[in-house]
Amino acid sequence: MAITSSLPLEEWYLDETSEWTLDYPPFFAWFERFLALFASYVDPRMVDLVGGLNYSSETVILFHRVTVMAADSVLYWGLWRFCRKFPIEKQRIVYAAVAFSPGLLMVDHVHFQYNGFLLGILLLSLSCLREGRNVMGGFWFSVLVCFKHLFAVAGPIYFVYLLRHHCRGSSWFAKFFVLGSTVLSVVGVAFGPFIYYGQMGQVLKRLFPFGRGLCHAYWAPNFWSLYNTTDKVLAAALRLLGVDLPTPKAAMTGGLVGDSSGHVVLPKVTPAVTGLLVLVAMLPCMIRIWRKPRRSEVVQWIVYSYICGYMFGWHVHEKAALHFVVPLSLLIVDSVEASVDFVFISTGKEYPIKVLLLFLYTYGITIYQTHYFGDLQARQLNESGDGQTEPVEPTVSKSSFSASKVNWKVDYSFQEVELIGSWKKLYLCGLIPVELYSQFLHPFVFKDRLPFVPLMLISVYCAVGLFYSWAKQLRACFKESKSEVLSKVH
């Protein structure tokens, strides 16, 4: 706020008064400028570029808490727009899954960021795509990227889908022209002034500070946490065998702009490598979209694109998991499998943020889904005409996981569906000893030595679960629709 309110536009991306430079796209900078209009009346020191450095007070906290809550109205707007045609039971499930997400609550309402309203814009885009309003879907996505560029990971999926689903028929060129003009107009409004000042190079440098290293200081539980751990284990083993290995110049976990090298045994990873891996991971999904661009599956494809960015991207922050968990929550009313994926993925995402809230949230969601999904799934089976002439009354089996008092199985039409499989239960229970070691045993045994080991253990353990979830989401992208299944049967 201080930068955008104290300096002229042409100096926004040049200022280095503080280490907290402006590294968000122009629309978010204008949003901060808008907030500064009110902040200057509440507490002028908040917008003082020099006097406000490292400034904190009860007024500052209250201001940010209120503005985050106000900005969340966009999230609820997006939720309402996407779910407005759902039955009321389904609406309640989706609203609860999103509104009470502990990760979103902590990141926005404790750390005071504005992910909620950004995700609301994403939901607006997805709702338009589901309704077949492709130009508006592209418009909202362009707006979103100009607020936060990290959402651009889904750009290839959007491009292929809109090209195949929208730009077709005899008037394909006119449709392409209107869509392209809409997107370019948004980008032009956002970046046009900085192009005029000849600062696009500086803006891009701020938006993509690749020198910060492969991983955030607190490793996100993704592929690179496994890669880094493997490198450290191999290096330690080789040193024990007497192999003389160089000491890396910079840690791969520092998170500071500078030399990002840090691997000793395994090959050094560059931003280009991570970008290529993200694209390769999304390629099967893009091929699927090119062949069968169905709007009913667009949310699943966007979820998969963001989990690809999370698993293989450069310098990923653990909070970036919100980009795919929130859209995934829109699918939990479609099938039991989607609800199970949501619970499992949420676990791997929430735990690195806050373990206590993780357990309360996961068990609560599981109970909620068990009791509500039984009735919803029974109705869906009855409406689909799967050999049923009378409504099916679902029966819930006894808990097979007494430690949590959660019912894990639901019986639909005499066919028992396991809500959480045995090995998944074992995996989730494994989070308990991981946390006990990290919080109590490690400090007791090692004191102040090896302080990063607990964080590494958490990241690696959760990465294993999320890697499995990534594979499941890839499979979900190729799952046949009900109409395809029926056509094969008949």
C-alpha positions as CSV (number, residue, x, y, z in Angstrom):
1,M,0.0,0.0,0.0
2,A,2.8,2.4,0.9
3,I,4.5,2.0,-2.5
4,T,1.4,2.5,-4.6
5,S,0.1,5.4,-2.5
6,S,3.4,7.3,-2.0
7,L,5.0,7.0,-5.4
8,P,3.9,7.8,-9.0
9,L,2.9,4.9,-11.3
10,E,6.3,4.9,-13.1
11,E,8.2,4.2,-9.9
12,W,6.1,1.3,-8.5
13,Y,8.2,-1.5,-9.9
14,L,11.5,0.4,-9.4
15,D,11.3,1.2,-5.7
16,E,13.7,-0.7,-3.3
17,T,13.1,1.3,-0.1
18,S,12.1,-1.9,1.6
19,E,13.0,-5.6,1.0
20,W,9.2,-6.0,0.4
21,T,9.2,-4.7,-3.2
22,L,6.1,-4.8,-5.4
23,D,6.1,-8.3,-7.1
24,Y,2.5,-8.6,-8.1
25,P,0.9,-7.7,-11.4
26,P,-0.6,-4.2,-12.0
27,F,-4.2,-5.0,-11.1
28,F,-3.2,-6.1,-7.6
29,A,-1.1,-3.0,-7.3
30,W,-4.2,-0.9,-8.1
31,F,-6.1,-2.9,-5.6
32,E,-3.5,-2.0,-3.0
33,R,-3.8,1.7,-4.1
34,F,-7.5,1.4,-3.5
35,L,-7.0,0.0,0.0
36,A,-4.6,2.8,0.7
37,L,-7.4,5.4,0.3
38,F,-9.0,4.0,3.4
39,A,-5.8,3.1,5.2
40,S,-4.7,6.8,5.1
41,Y,-7.7,7.7,7.2
42,V,-7.5,4.8,9.6
43,D,-3.8,5.2,10.3
44,P,-1.6,7.4,8.0
45,R,1.5,5.6,9.1
46,M,0.4,2.5,7.2
47,V,0.9,4.3,3.9
48,D,4.2,6.0,5.0
49,L,6.8,4.5,2.7
50,V,9.7,5.2,5.2
51,G,8.0,5.7,8.5
52,G,5.8,2.7,8.1
53,L,8.6,0.2,7.6
54,N,8.1,-2.8,10.0
55,Y,5.2,-0.9,11.5
56,S,2.5,-2.9,13.3
57,S,-0.3,-2.0,15.6
58,E,-3.8,-3.2,16.6
59,T,-5.2,-0.8,14.1
60,V,-3.2,-2.3,11.3
61,I,-4.3,-5.8,12.2
62,L,-7.9,-4.7,12.4
63,F,-7.8,-2.9,9.1
64,H,-6.3,-5.9,7.3
65,R,-8.8,-8.3,8.9
66,V,-11.7,-6.2,7.9
67,T,-10.5,-5.6,4.3
68,V,-9.8,-9.4,3.9
69,M,-13.3,-10.2,5.0
70,A,-14.8,-7.5,2.7
71,A,-12.7,-8.8,-0.2
72,D,-14.0,-12.3,0.4
73,S,-17.3,-11.2,-0.9
74,V,-15.9,-11.9,-4.3
75,L,-15.2,-15.5,-3.3
76,Y,-18.8,-15.9,-2.1
77,W,-20.1,-14.3,-5.3
78,G,-18.1,-16.8,-7.3
79,L,-19.3,-19.7,-5.2
80,W,-22.9,-18.6,-5.5
81,R,-22.6,-18.2,-9.2
82,F,-21.1,-21.6,-9.7
83,C,-23.5,-23.4,-7.4
84,R,-26.7,-21.4,-7.9
85,K,-28.4,-24.2,-9.9
86,F,-27.3,-27.0,-7.5
87,P,-29.8,-28.6,-5.1
88,I,-29.6,-26.9,-1.7
89,E,-27.9,-29.9,-0.1
90,K,-25.1,-29.8,-2.6
91,Q,-24.7,-26.0,-2.2
92,R,-24.2,-26.4,1.6
93,I,-21.5,-29.0,1.1
94,V,-19.5,-26.8,-1.3
95,Y,-20.0,-23.7,0.7
96,A,-18.8,-25.4,3.9
97,A,-15.8,-27.0,2.1
98,V,-14.6,-23.6,0.8
99,A,-15.7,-21.1,3.5
100,F,-14.3,-23.1,6.4
101,S,-11.1,-24.2,4.7
102,P,-8.5,-23.8,7.5
103,G,-5.7,-23.1,4.9
104,L,-7.7,-20.3,3.4
105,L,-8.7,-19.0,6.8
106,M,-5.1,-19.0,8.1
107,V,-3.4,-17.6,5.0
108,D,-6.0,-14.8,4.5
109,H,-7.2,-14.1,8.0
110,V,-4.1,-14.7,10.0
111,H,-1.3,-13.9,7.5
112,F,-3.5,-11.2,5.9
113,Q,-3.4,-12.0,2.3
114,Y,-6.2,-11.8,-0.3
115,N,-6.3,-15.2,-1.8
116,G,-10.1,-15.5,-1.2
117,F,-11.1,-12.8,-3.6
118,L,-8.6,-14.0,-6.2
119,L,-10.1,-17.5,-6.0
120,G,-13.5,-15.9,-6.3
121,I,-12.4,-14.5,-9.7
122,L,-11.3,-18.0,-10.7
123,L,-14.7,-19.4,-9.7
124,L,-16.4,-16.7,-11.8
125,S,-14.3,-17.8,-14.8
126,L,-15.1,-21.5,-14.2
127,S,-18.8,-20.8,-13.8
128,C,-18.9,-19.0,-17.1
129,L,-17.0,-21.9,-18.8
130,R,-19.4,-24.4,-17.4
131,E,-22.3,-22.4,-18.8
132,G,-20.7,-22.2,-22.2
133,R,-20.0,-18.4,-21.9
134,N,-16.5,-18.9,-23.2
135,V,-15.6,-15.2,-23.9
136,M,-16.6,-14.2,-20.3
137,G,-14.7,-17.2,-19.0
138,G,-11.6,-16.0,-20.8
139,F,-12.2,-12.4,-19.7
140,W,-12.3,-13.3,-16.0
141,F,-9.2,-15.5,-16.3
142,S,-7.3,-12.7,-17.9
143,V,-8.4,-10.4,-15.1
144,L,-7.2,-13.0,-12.6
145,V,-3.8,-13.4,-14.1
146,C,-3.4,-9.6,-14.1
147,F,-4.1,-9.7,-10.4
148,K,-1.8,-12.7,-9.6
149,H,0.4,-14.1,-12.3
150,L,0.9,-17.5,-10.7
151,F,-2.6,-18.4,-11.8
152,A,-1.3,-18.3,-15.4
153,V,-0.2,-21.9,-14.9
154,A,-3.6,-22.9,-16.2
155,G,-3.1,-20.8,-19.3
156,P,-2.3,-23.7,-21.6
157,I,-5.4,-25.6,-20.5
158,Y,-7.6,-22.5,-21.1
159,F,-6.0,-21.9,-24.5
160,V,-6.6,-25.4,-25.8
161,Y,-10.1,-25.6,-24.4
162,L,-11.2,-22.2,-25.7
163,L,-9.6,-22.9,-29.1
164,R,-11.4,-26.2,-29.5
165,H,-14.7,-25.6,-27.7
166,H,-15.3,-21.9,-28.7
167,C,-13.4,-21.2,-31.9
168,R,-15.1,-23.7,-34.2
169,G,-17.7,-23.8,-36.9
170,S,-18.0,-21.6,-40.0
171,S,-17.5,-18.4,-37.9
172,W,-14.4,-19.7,-36.1
173,F,-12.3,-16.8,-37.1
174,A,-14.8,-14.2,-35.8
175,K,-15.1,-16.1,-32.5
176,F,-11.3,-16.2,-32.2
177,F,-11.0,-12.5,-33.0
178,V,-13.5,-11.6,-30.3
179,L,-12.0,-13.9,-27.7
180,G,-8.4,-12.7,-28.5
181,S,-9.4,-9.0,-28.5
182,T,-11.1,-9.5,-25.1
183,V,-8.1,-11.1,-23.5
184,L,-5.6,-8.6,-25.1
185,S,-7.7,-5.7,-24.0
186,V,-7.5,-6.8,-20.4
187,V,-3.7,-7.3,-20.6
188,G,-3.4,-4.0,-22.4
189,V,-5.2,-2.1,-19.6
190,A,-3.1,-3.8,-17.0
191,F,0.4,-3.5,-18.6
192,G,-0.1,-0.7,-21.1
193,P,1.2,2.1,-18.9
194,F,4.4,0.2,-18.1
195,I,4.9,-0.5,-21.8
196,Y,4.5,3.2,-22.4
197,Y,7.2,3.9,-19.7
198,G,9.5,1.3,-21.2
199,Q,9.4,-0.7,-18.0
200,M,8.1,-4.1,-19.0
201,G,11.5,-5.7,-18.5
202,Q,11.6,-4.4,-15.0
203,V,8.0,-5.5,-14.3
204,L,8.7,-9.0,-15.5
205,K,11.9,-9.1,-13.5
206,R,9.9,-8.4,-10.4
207,L,7.1,-10.8,-11.3
208,F,9.5,-13.7,-12.0
209,P,12.5,-13.5,-9.5
210,F,14.0,-16.8,-10.6
211,G,17.1,-16.1,-8.4
212,R,15.2,-17.0,-5.3
213,G,15.9,-20.7,-5.8
214,L,14.1,-23.9,-6.7
215,C,12.2,-24.1,-3.4
216,H,10.7,-21.8,-0.9
217,A,12.5,-21.5,2.5
218,Y,9.8,-23.9,3.8
219,W,9.6,-26.6,1.2
220,A,6.2,-27.1,-0.4
221,P,5.4,-30.9,-0.4
222,N,6.0,-31.5,-4.0
223,F,8.3,-33.4,-6.4
224,W,11.2,-31.1,-5.7
225,S,11.1,-31.7,-1.9
226,L,11.6,-35.4,-2.8
227,Y,14.4,-34.4,-5.2
228,N,16.2,-32.2,-2.7
229,T,15.9,-34.8,0.0
230,T,17.3,-37.5,-2.3
231,D,20.3,-35.2,-3.1
232,K,21.0,-34.6,0.6
233,V,20.8,-38.3,1.5
234,L,23.0,-39.3,-1.4
235,A,25.5,-36.6,-0.5
236,A,25.6,-37.7,3.2
237,A,26.0,-41.3,2.2
238,L,28.9,-40.5,-0.2
239,R,30.7,-38.4,2.4
240,L,30.5,-41.3,4.9
241,L,32.1,-43.5,2.2
242,G,35.0,-41.0,2.0
243,V,34.0,-39.2,-1.2
244,D,35.1,-35.6,-1.3
245,L,32.1,-33.5,-2.3
246,P,31.9,-29.7,-2.7
247,T,29.8,-27.6,-0.4
248,P,27.1,-25.8,-2.4
249,K,27.5,-22.0,-2.5
250,A,23.8,-21.4,-1.7
251,A,21.2,-23.4,0.0
252,M,18.3,-24.4,-2.2
253,T,15.9,-23.4,0.6
254,G,17.0,-19.8,1.3
255,G,14.3,-18.1,-0.7
256,L,16.5,-15.0,-1.4
257,V,17.4,-13.6,-4.7
258,G,20.8,-14.8,-5.7
259,D,22.6,-17.9,-6.7
260,S,20.0,-20.7,-6.7
261,S,22.4,-23.6,-7.0
262,G,22.3,-26.1,-4.1
263,H,22.4,-29.7,-5.4
264,V,25.6,-31.7,-4.8
265,V,25.0,-35.1,-6.4
266,L,21.9,-34.7,-8.6
267,P,21.8,-32.3,-11.6
268,K,21.1,-28.7,-11.0
269,V,17.5,-27.7,-11.8
270,T,16.8,-24.5,-13.7
271,P,13.5,-22.5,-14.1
272,A,13.4,-23.8,-17.7
273,V,13.5,-27.4,-16.6
274,T,10.6,-26.9,-14.1
275,G,8.6,-25.0,-16.7
276,L,9.1,-27.8,-19.2
277,L,8.1,-30.5,-16.6
278,V,4.9,-28.6,-15.9
279,L,4.0,-28.5,-19.6
280,V,4.9,-32.2,-20.1
281,A,2.8,-33.1,-17.1
282,M,-0.2,-31.2,-18.5
283,L,0.3,-32.5,-22.1
284,P,-1.9,-35.6,-21.7
285,C,-4.7,-33.5,-20.4
286,M,-4.3,-31.0,-23.2
287,I,-4.5,-33.9,-25.7
288,R,-7.7,-35.1,-24.0
289,I,-9.2,-31.6,-24.3
290,W,-8.2,-31.3,-27.9
291,R,-10.1,-34.5,-28.7
292,K,-13.1,-34.1,-26.4
293,P,-13.5,-30.4,-25.2
294,R,-16.5,-30.9,-22.9
295,R,-17.5,-28.0,-20.7
296,S,-18.7,-30.5,-18.0
297,E,-15.1,-31.5,-17.4
298,V,-13.4,-28.1,-17.5
299,V,-13.2,-27.8,-13.7
300,Q,-11.4,-31.1,-13.4
301,W,-8.9,-30.0,-16.1
302,I,-8.2,-26.7,-14.3
303,V,-7.7,-28.6,-11.0
304,Y,-5.2,-30.8,-12.7
305,S,-3.3,-27.9,-14.3
306,Y,-2.8,-26.2,-10.9
307,I,-1.7,-29.4,-9.2
308,C,0.9,-29.9,-12.0
309,G,2.2,-26.3,-11.3
310,Y,2.3,-27.1,-7.6
311,M,4.1,-30.4,-8.0
312,F,6.7,-29.4,-10.6
313,G,6.9,-25.6,-10.5
314,W,9.7,-23.2,-9.6
315,H,9.9,-21.8,-6.0
316,V,6.4,-23.0,-5.1
317,H,4.9,-21.7,-1.8
318,E,2.8,-24.2,0.2
319,K,-0.2,-21.9,0.1
320,A,-0.3,-22.3,-3.7
321,A,-2.2,-25.5,-3.0
322,L,-5.3,-23.4,-2.5
323,H,-5.3,-22.9,-6.3
324,F,-6.3,-26.5,-6.9
325,V,-8.0,-27.4,-3.6
326,V,-10.7,-24.7,-3.8
327,P,-11.7,-25.6,-7.4
328,L,-11.6,-29.3,-6.4
329,S,-14.2,-28.6,-3.7
330,L,-16.7,-27.8,-6.5
331,L,-16.5,-31.4,-7.6
332,I,-17.1,-33.1,-4.3
333,V,-20.9,-33.2,-4.9
334,D,-20.4,-35.0,-8.2
335,S,-19.1,-38.3,-6.9
336,V,-17.8,-40.1,-3.8
337,E,-14.5,-40.5,-5.5
338,A,-14.1,-36.8,-5.9
339,S,-15.0,-36.2,-2.3
340,V,-12.4,-38.8,-1.2
341,D,-9.8,-37.0,-3.3
342,F,-10.7,-33.7,-1.8
343,V,-10.3,-35.0,1.8
344,F,-7.0,-36.7,0.9
345,I,-5.5,-33.8,-1.0
346,S,-6.7,-31.3,1.6
347,T,-4.7,-33.3,4.2
348,G,-1.5,-33.0,2.3
349,K,-2.1,-29.4,1.7
350,E,-3.3,-28.3,5.1
351,Y,-0.8,-30.2,7.3
352,P,2.3,-28.1,6.3
353,I,0.3,-25.0,7.2
354,K,-1.2,-26.0,10.6
355,V,-1.4,-29.6,11.8
356,L,-4.0,-29.0,14.5
357,L,-6.5,-27.4,12.2
358,L,-5.7,-30.1,9.7
359,F,-7.0,-32.9,11.9
360,L,-10.1,-31.1,13.0
361,Y,-10.9,-30.1,9.5
362,T,-10.2,-33.5,7.9
363,Y,-12.3,-35.4,10.4
364,G,-15.1,-32.8,10.3
365,I,-15.3,-32.9,6.5
366,T,-15.2,-36.7,6.5
367,I,-18.2,-36.9,8.9
368,Y,-20.0,-34.3,6.9
369,Q,-19.5,-36.1,3.6
370,T,-20.4,-39.5,5.0
371,H,-23.8,-38.4,6.2
372,Y,-24.7,-36.0,3.4
373,F,-23.1,-37.9,0.4
374,G,-25.1,-41.0,1.3
375,D,-28.4,-39.3,0.6
376,L,-27.1,-37.4,-2.4
377,Q,-25.5,-40.4,-4.1
378,A,-28.6,-42.5,-3.5
379,R,-30.7,-39.8,-5.3
380,Q,-28.2,-39.7,-8.2
381,L,-28.3,-43.5,-8.6
382,N,-32.1,-43.5,-8.5
383,E,-32.3,-40.6,-11.1
384,S,-29.9,-42.2,-13.4
385,G,-32.0,-45.4,-13.6
386,D,-29.3,-47.8,-12.8
387,G,-31.8,-50.7,-12.4
388,Q,-33.5,-49.2,-9.4
389,T,-37.3,-48.9,-9.3
390,E,-37.5,-47.6,-5.7
391,P,-35.4,-45.0,-3.9
392,V,-32.4,-46.5,-2.3
393,E,-31.8,-45.8,1.4
394,P,-28.1,-45.7,2.0
395,T,-26.7,-47.5,5.1
396,V,-23.6,-46.4,6.9
397,S,-21.3,-49.1,8.2
398,K,-19.6,-49.0,11.6
399,S,-16.4,-47.1,11.9
400,S,-13.3,-49.0,11.0
401,F,-11.0,-46.4,12.4
402,S,-12.0,-46.1,16.1
403,A,-9.3,-43.5,16.9
404,S,-11.1,-40.8,15.0
405,K,-14.7,-42.0,15.5
406,V,-15.3,-41.4,11.8
407,N,-17.5,-43.6,9.6
408,W,-15.4,-44.4,6.6
409,K,-17.8,-46.5,4.5
410,V,-21.2,-45.9,2.9
411,D,-23.4,-48.6,1.3
412,Y,-25.1,-47.5,-1.9
413,S,-27.7,-49.9,-3.4
414,F,-26.1,-53.0,-1.6
415,Q,-22.7,-52.1,-2.9
416,E,-20.3,-50.9,-0.3
417,V,-18.2,-47.9,-1.2
418,E,-15.1,-47.4,0.9
419,L,-14.9,-43.6,1.6
420,I,-11.3,-43.9,2.8
421,G,-9.3,-46.9,1.9
422,S,-7.2,-48.9,4.4
423,W,-3.8,-47.6,3.2
424,K,-5.1,-44.1,3.1
425,K,-6.2,-44.4,6.7
426,L,-2.7,-45.7,7.6
427,Y,-1.1,-42.8,5.7
428,L,-3.3,-40.2,7.5
429,C,-2.5,-41.8,10.8
430,G,1.2,-41.5,10.0
431,L,0.9,-37.7,10.2
432,I,0.6,-38.1,14.0
433,P,4.1,-39.6,14.6
434,V,5.5,-37.2,12.1
435,E,4.1,-34.3,14.1
436,L,5.1,-35.8,17.4
437,Y,8.7,-36.2,16.2
438,S,8.8,-32.7,14.7
439,Q,7.4,-30.9,17.7
440,F,8.8,-32.9,20.6
441,L,11.3,-35.6,19.9
442,H,13.6,-33.8,17.5
443,P,14.0,-30.7,19.8
444,F,14.6,-33.0,22.8
445,V,17.2,-35.1,21.1
446,F,19.0,-32.7,18.8
447,K,18.4,-29.4,20.7
448,D,19.3,-26.6,18.2
449,R,21.0,-28.8,15.7
450,L,19.6,-29.8,12.3
451,P,16.7,-27.3,12.6
452,F,15.5,-28.0,9.1
453,V,15.0,-31.7,9.5
454,P,11.5,-31.5,10.9
455,L,10.3,-29.3,8.1
456,M,11.9,-31.6,5.6
457,L,10.3,-34.6,7.1
458,I,6.8,-32.9,7.0
459,S,7.3,-31.8,3.4
460,V,8.6,-35.2,2.2
461,Y,5.8,-37.1,3.9
462,C,3.1,-34.9,2.5
463,A,4.7,-34.9,-0.9
464,V,4.3,-38.7,-1.1
465,G,0.6,-38.4,-0.6
466,L,0.2,-35.4,-3.0
467,F,2.2,-37.3,-5.6
468,Y,-0.3,-40.1,-5.4
469,S,-3.1,-37.5,-5.6
470,W,-1.5,-35.9,-8.7
471,A,-1.6,-39.3,-10.4
472,K,-5.2,-39.7,-9.4
473,Q,-6.2,-36.3,-10.8
474,L,-4.5,-37.2,-14.1
475,R,-6.6,-40.4,-14.3
476,A,-9.7,-38.4,-13.5
477,C,-9.0,-36.2,-16.5
478,F,-9.5,-39.3,-18.7
479,K,-12.5,-40.7,-16.8
480,E,-15.4,-41.5,-19.2
481,S,-18.6,-39.5,-18.9
482,K,-21.8,-41.2,-18.0
483,S,-23.0,-40.8,-21.6
484,E,-19.9,-42.5,-23.0
485,V,-20.4,-45.4,-20.6
486,L,-24.0,-45.8,-21.6
487,S,-23.2,-45.7,-25.3
488,K,-20.7,-48.5,-24.8
489,V,-23.3,-50.6,-22.9
490,H,-25.9,-50.1,-25.5
